[in-house]
């Protein structure tokens, strides 16, 4: 068994042979052009770009399997690529190899409206899927900020603003087609709504970040578009009151569809970036209510009452579809709004989750930490899940900025772990959070490594991520 | 690596030494009495009893770990035992070894009411947990027929009548304490509501049926007891109309809490066993509605209208808590009601799930199969999940009865798999469904075996179940 934590050196000979064979297989869809390699050198993160030796534009599961078989034969790294919007260095190629870009695998393979499920190729994005099923009265709710590919979303166990009501990718992937590290094609899960049939391979690959195999197709749950949907904005004079509102709403068990926090720095960025007229630079909650007409109204009235008790403003409503869309588009663009506030800088988005009862304490302490250390790090978050992000803006070429961000991130993770939380709620581990993962999982980390060794004994699948140093 | 599919012979010397060492460790809590071994020779199933060589009554995670370490040293089978209510031979000891009975690990370790989660020892039963938290306004909804242990429920990925609304154990286990095959103690998951932190070890052990390690503690989601709960019974002249009602309710997206089908044979057994006065021997649906007063009423009215369109009777209501409890107690006792109808026989409960759009076709064809083959096999099921059970009554000593049940079960699994379903929705694989699992998973089965080999290389954890022949 190889030691996946050992420094993993470039296999130059193997790479040369694998690229040649892949070229023979794919022709023009195997590119070694520098520009293409550079485009695939990192995601939307602050990591040092690390281009692969070639990019394979695969169009089918069988092509992915053929490329993986070539790479397996020569023990060459394989890096999966969907939209390149990941945030923890997942798509970098630190020791080279072949990146398999599945963005061309963009077909919705089946929609079973009466069973409320569908099957898509891995390169279909969340927005493309929702556009495709618009006429069915169904929707797919998981919505990270980026218009990410569904294969990538499954790979990092993404979530977004709707998870408080509809769950994360973990709850919404019914099954997968996976190309294993030896280039075999397997199917996990299926169309049944529940199953106790053997080990839960679906959940082994969901969140494995391409380190155990490449997801090429995803079977997903869909949901009926609710009869009534209404969004509302509520503003506060202080952050603590906003967070306390969230905690109370959850403890009442109100099935809100979305409940998002933006601190005053994040609001300033979003107002500028998304032209949110009429909103103030103050800590703010965005809500959305789904249900029957009567049900959504009942939820909204109860939440408004709770918000007022905590000093929130009267709700500013967005009931027309275009207003709701504008509001959530602004929320989804929060990261890009921060980037626009700091031209030339890159973003480092933290991603802790804590139990709801500790959320106020954790956010207030973090806010103080940001102030004390003079960072520019707007906060936003899926606070209904106990999850929030600080978007630290930094110039990765300035060592002091990088170090300050690193130290802040470490304190934040320690704070969250000390409260029974996790170091990442939806961004994944990549190369950025391996140390945090080891701290969080302790003895259990060794068993993750055993699974890696069992399913990818030559450590070719996205090496250096999740369970490697 | 051992071949887990090879015949696994008794390790007599190892067993003798392991039992001696465990005796020295546990004293009176290690029993080799024949009566105790016989009590632990099988679950509530039709399998040939296979007693272990000794039963260890562990009282802590550390004791479980100590016994496993002894067994690991001598390469002796370890079989976990909660309440012994499993249905697929999970708790048999076909090649002997030590059964670890965790029923004495019955403490609720923490209840975090404001975060709606708790941590229990594996031997706490679902009813004991709900009794413990009664005063908090919270409930734990997963409810298989038996009052099973929560460790056992996690191990087979149990569900029950509430899964259509609240999910199965898969959705409700936040984290675990596990004793691994080498006797180490690891923690998986945690108290965060969501996490992307590395491989999802929680879901590796949930549903692994004790074949990868022993679950000793379970962190669970809890739910607020709804403001309003009402149950209703609706009867039909034919099975198809009842199933069609279910399909329509699901397609309307009505968030029913429970939606259970009992065919006329099952109703006859339940009326006799549970004294359900006023109900007829007809295909029947049991419903439950949870929500605010207004919300539950709105759901019930819509469902009543759908039921009437399909020829259902007026709802017979159970709104008082004691009436609701009586109704669901009767449903939970469906299996025992079948046993009471056929004194001296054992039950063989099938457990397929199909996509909802195929449910009517699958149940109608199965009903016809039962009639054509002269079986006594009442049908009941969690039809909101597409899951139903046929409870075949048989005398396991009469080869022809066993063969007929086996052939029927095989046809049923083939029918469900042909419709995109699964061979087991909530009972698990055990020793009874290994062939079905291989058929269902195809190429993927080999990767389940790799995980088994990685986490239990000496094949001591509940050997012969899930991934062995």
Interface residues (C-beta under 8 A of the other chain):
Chain A: X112 X114 X115 X116 X117 X156 X157 X158 X159 X163 X167 X168 X170 X171 X180 X184 X185 X186 X187 X188 X190 X191 X192 X193 X194 X195 X196 X197 X198 X199 X200 X201 X203 X204 X206 X207 X208 X212 X223 X224 X226 X247 X250 X251 X252 X253 X291 X292 X294 X295 X298 X351 X353 X354 X355 X356 X357 X385 X386 X387 X420 X421 X422 X423 X424 X425 X426 X427 X428 X429 X433 X436 X437 X440 X441 X442 X443 X444 X445 X447 X448 X450 X451 X452 X453 X454 X455 X466 X467
Chain B: X112 X114 X115 X116 X117 X156 X157 X158 X159 X163 X167 X168 X170 X171 X180 X184 X185 X186 X187 X188 X190 X191 X192 X193 X194 X195 X196 X197 X198 X199 X200 X201 X203 X204 X206 X207 X208 X212 X223 X224 X226 X247 X250 X251 X252 X253 X291 X292 X294 X295 X298 X351 X353 X354 X355 X356 X357 X385 X386 X387 X420 X421 X422 X423 X424 X425 X426 X427 X428 X429 X433 X436 X437 X440 X441 X442 X443 X444 X445 X447 X448 X450 X451 X452 X453 X454 X455 X466 X467
